[in-house]
Amino acid sequence: ATAWLALAFAAACAPSDDVLEGRDAPENEAAAPNPSETRAAEGSDTLYTAVLEAADSAGSVLDGQVFIVVNDEDGPLELLVRGRGLAAGEHAWHVHTGPCRASGEVSIPLSDTAGEDGLANAIAVGADGEFEASVDVPEFTRAMVGSLEHSLHIHRNPGVNHGPTVACATI
């Protein structure tokens, strides 16, 4: 009876195959899959993943993620954001100091700000609400990633008069 109980317990506690499918290593338990199959095939590695959340109180439906990717051990980290649920058109995006709920000033301008040129163009959102944008960010250090001391903000408008944040992920 003890052997059957132990066998039943082991079977119930073992992860199913669909839970393990697509996992790279145990340390990635909370991480989402690689940003794209082509990036994985090219040898890049996802260093950090964060959920992109709607910043307005209207409860807009947003499904998105932010990935910090290592493409080359000696090169800059890449920031990749993708999802669906934003208004069609262009949106400014920046890395701010502080987490989403207590963010401060722009620390890394990904698109243009009033005082600095951005590293990339504004995020283009299609008519279906889908978007994907990436940029190499030389200012990112591995110590910054996962420290929860910075946040990625996507703003309502493009350009220097970008308006309020509509989506945010603490990184």
Secondary structure, 3 states (H helix, E strand, C coil): CHHHHHHHHHHHHCCCHHHHCCCCCHHHCCCCCCCCHHHHHCCCEEEEEEEEEECCCCCCCCEEEEEEEECCCCCCEEEEEEEECCCCEEECEEEEECCHHHCCCEEEECCCCCCCCCCCCCEEECCCCEEEEEEEECCCCCCCCCCCCEEEEEECCCCCCCCCEEEEEEC
